[in-house]
C-alpha cells in the first residue's frame, strides 16, 4: 500500500494549480458557550466553500491530478479513462478528461437518475448503463478496461486521487494561517487521507465525520482493519462507501486525527441550517461535516461529538453541492 505523504500533496498542488478553483474560506458563526466542557468561550469557525469547485465537489482535484500525472508519465492510452460512478467522482473524471482531450467512459447502473446521465454526457463522457446495482456497473467497467486498455480510475482508493483532495489544506492555510482543526466528511476516505497527509505536516488536527449508518472509516478504526459495512443513511449518495481505503485507516491512527459519527437527524438538521442561516445549498455530505462540530450557529449541532476549545480555529469543509437545490428549503427530517 502506498503511504501518502506531504510530498505527494505538494506535487499534486503544482499539477492542478492552473486547473482547479482555489477554495474560498469564509468566517461563519460559532455559538457562545461552544468551547470545551465547563468553559464559556467561543471558538473561531470558518467554512471552506469547496462546493463551488468545478463539477460541484472536491472530486475535481483528485480526478485532475490522476489524469495529469498519467499524462506526465506517458500513460494515457488512446482508449482514454474509465470509471464506475454515477456520483461526484464520475462527473469529476468526465470533466478532467474533457479538459485534457481524453475520452471518458463512465459506467452506471440502469437505475441512475437521468439528471446525472445528462450531466455526464454534457461533459462529453460516453455513458454505459449496466445492471441495477453499482457492483454490476463496476464489474463492467473493469472488464472494459481489460478489453480496451482504458485507464481505470477510482472514486477514492488511489494515492493520486487522495493527494489531489489534500491540496485543499494549503489553500485553507493561506486564508486562515493559524488554523487548528480541519473537519471533513468521510465516505471511502480519500478526502480524509489527503487532507490528513498535508495537515499532519503542519500539526493541524483533522476530524473525520461519518453518519452512524454509513461509517466505513470508523468501523475500520474499531476493527483495526478495513471491513465492509452496511449502508443506510441520508448521506449514502455521496458517503456510501462499503469499505474505506487503507490509506485513510493508516492516517486516522496518527496523532491529531479523530473519527466521529453523527445520526442522520443531525445531518439533515445541519444541512437545513446551512440553508436557513447561510443560504448555502449543499449535499448531505456537507451537512455531515457540520453536524460533527458542536455549537455551529443556526445548524442545531449542540450535541455534536467534536467540541472545540475556546479560541480554537476550526475550518469545516463543505465538500459538495450536487443535490436537488429545493431540498435544503424543506424542513429537516431524520431517517
N, C-alpha and C positions, 0 to 999 in steps of 0.2 A: 504493500500500500504506500502511495506517495504521502509523505509528511509535509503538509502545506506550510510554507514559510512566509515571513515578511517579504523576502526577496521575490517570491512568486507574485505577491500582490503588487509590489513596486513595478515589476516588469509588466504586469497586466495594465497598470495605470498608464504607463508610457504607450502601450499598444492602443488603448481605447480612447486616449485623451481627446483626439480630434473627432471621434465618432459619437460620443455619448453627451448627454446634457449634464453638466455638473449639478449636483443636488443643491436645492435651496434649503437652508435651515432657518427656521423662524422661531422666535420666542413665543411660548404658549403660556397657559395659566396653570399654576400649581396651587391647590387649595391650602389655606392656612392650616397648621397643625398636621401637615403631611410628612413631617420628619420622623425620626426614629421614635420608637416606643417611649413614652414619658416626656417627649420634648414638645415644644410649641413652635419650633422654627419651621419655615417652609424651604423647599429646595428650588433650584432653577430648572425649569422644564423647557425643552425645545422639541420641535417636530422637524424631522428630515423628510422633505416632501418628495420622496422618490417615486410616488405615483405619477409625477409629471415627466418621468423618463420616457424615452421612445418606447412605443408599444404599451405604455401604461404600467410598467413594472421594472424592478431591478434586474430582471432576467436579461434585459438587453445587454448589460455589461458582460455577463459571462458568455453569452452567445457570440458577441463580437470578439472577445478575447480568444475564444475557442477557434473561430474561423481564421482570424488574422494570424494566430500562432501556427496553424497548419499551413497557411499560405507562405509564411516565412520559411517553413521547412520544405516547401515544395510538395506538400502532401494533400493538396486539394484535388481530388480526382475529377475527371470530366463529368462523371455521374452526379457530382455535387454532394450535398449533405442530406441526411435523412434523420428524422426524429419521430417518435411516437408521443404525441402530446396534443391535446385539443385546448390546452390552457395557455398560461403565460409563456411557458418555455417554447411551445410551438410557434407562437406569434413572434417571440424574440428571435428564434432561429430563422424564420422566414424573412424577417426584417433585415437581419445582419447579412443573410445570403444575398438578398436583393441589392444591398449596398455594395457588395463585393462582386456582383455579377455572377453569382454561383447558383446553379439550380438547387432548389429545395423541394423535397418530397416529404410531406407530413402525413402520418397515419393516425386516423381517429376511429373510434367506434362508430357504427352506423347511427347510434343514438345521440351523437354530438349535436349540440344546438346549431341551427342553421346560421345564426349570427356569427359563431366562431368560424364556421366553414367559410362564410363570405369574407370575413376579415383576413383569414389566411390566404385566400385567393387574391384578395386585394393587395397583399404583399408579394404576389407573384408566385406563390407556392403551388405545387401540384398536390392536391388533397386526395387521399385514398381512404375510403370508408370500409372498414373491415370488422366484422363481428359485432357483438353487442357489449363487450367489455374491453377495458383498456388492455388487459393481458393479451387478448387476441390481436389487437392493433399493434402491440409491442412485438409480438411474435412475427407478424407480417413485416414489420419494419426491419427486424433482424434478418429475416430471410431475404428481403430486398437488398440490404447492404451486402450480404454474402454473394448474392447473384450478380449484382451490378458493379460492385466495388465502391458504392457510395460511402462517404464518410459518416459513420454513425455517431450522432450526438446524444446527449442525455440531459434530462431536466435539471439535475443537481449533482449526480455522483461522478464528477470528473474534476481533477485538480484545476484545469483551466477555467472551467465554469465557476468553481468556488473562488478562485483567485480574482476573477473578474468582479464577482459580487463584493469582494473585500475592498475594492477601490473606493467604496463609499467612505471608509474611515478617514483617509487623508483629506477628503473634501469636507467632512464634518469638522475635522480638527482645524482646517483653515478658517472656519467661521466661529467655532467655539474652541479656542486653543487649549483651554484648561478643562475640557470635558472629562468627567469622572467615569460615566457609565453610558453605554450604548445598549438600547433594548431593541431586540428584533423578534419577529415571529419566526418559528421554526416549523418546517414541514419535513422534507427529506434532509435538511441540514446544510445545504450548500451555502446559503447566505450566512448562516451562523459560522460555519467553518472558515469562510473567507474573512468575515469581519473579525473573528477571534484571532486569526493569524496576524492581522495588522494591529489589532488592539493590544494584544499581548506584548508586542514590541514597544508600545508606548505606555504600558502599565495601566491600560484602561479596562475597567470591568465590562463584561458583556453578559446580559441576561437574555436567555432564550426562552420564549413564551410559547406554549402549545395549549390547545384545547384539551380538556380532560379525556375526551373520547377520540383523540387524534394526536397521540403523543409518542411518536416513534423514537425521538431522541431521549425523552425522559425515561421511557421503558428500557432503552438500551443502557442508559446510565445505571438504572436499578439492577439490570441483569449482568452488567459487566461485559456485554457483547451485543452485537446487532441482533435484534429479534423482530419478528413480524407482529404487528398489532392490528386490532380491529379498528375500522374507521366508521365513525357515526357522529358527525359534527356539522354545524352550520358553516364551518370554515373548510370543509373537506375538499371543496372545489379547487382550492389553492394550497392547502396544507395537508392534503390527504395521502401522504406517502405511507405505505405499509411498513417500510423499514428505513432507518436513517443511514446516511453514508458513513462508513467507518471514519472518515476524516472528521466528521462532527463529533463522534464519540470520543476520539482522541482529544479533540480540542476542549470538550466540556470537562475533561479531567484536569485541565491546567488551573493554576491559581487565578483567581479573579473571574472565573467563569461559573455561571449559575444556570440551572434548568428549573423552570417553574411551570405549573399548569393552572388553567383557569376554566371555569364552567362556561358552557355555551351562553347561559344567561348574561354573564359578564361581557362576553364577546359582542353580543347583539346590543347590549346597553351601551358599550363603549362606541360602537360604530354609529349608533343612533345619536350619541352625544357629540361625536365629531361633526355630524351633520347639523344638529341643532345649535351647537355652541360656536362652531367654526365654519360652517357651511362647506365642509370637506366631504365629498362623495367618494368613499374608498371601499375596498373589499373587506370582508370579514377577517382576512388575514391581518390587515392593518388594525382592525378593531381588537384582534387578539393581542398584538403588541401593547396597545394602550391599556387593555384590561389587566395586564400584568403589573402595572405600576399604581401604587396607592396614591390617592389624592389628586388625580388629574381633573381639574375643574371642569364641570359640565359633563363628565363621562361616567359618573356613577361607579367609580372604582375604589371606593373607600376600603373594601376588604381585600384588596389585591395582594398577592403574595410577596411582591417586592416593595419594601418600604424604604425610600431614600432617606438619607441622613440630612439634618439641617445644612443648607448651603450646598448640597451636592448638585453637580451639574449633570443633568440627565437628558440624553437625546433619544427620543423614540423614533424609530424608522417606520414611516408609513409607506409600506412596500409596494402597493399596487392599487389600481382603480378599475380593473376590468370586471365590472359588475353592473347590474341594472341601476342606472342613476336614480331611478324612482324609489328604490328600496330604502335608502337611508332616511327618506322622509316619512316612512311608516313607523308606527310605534314598535319599540323593541319587543320581540317575543322570543323567549328561550325555547329550547327543544327538550 
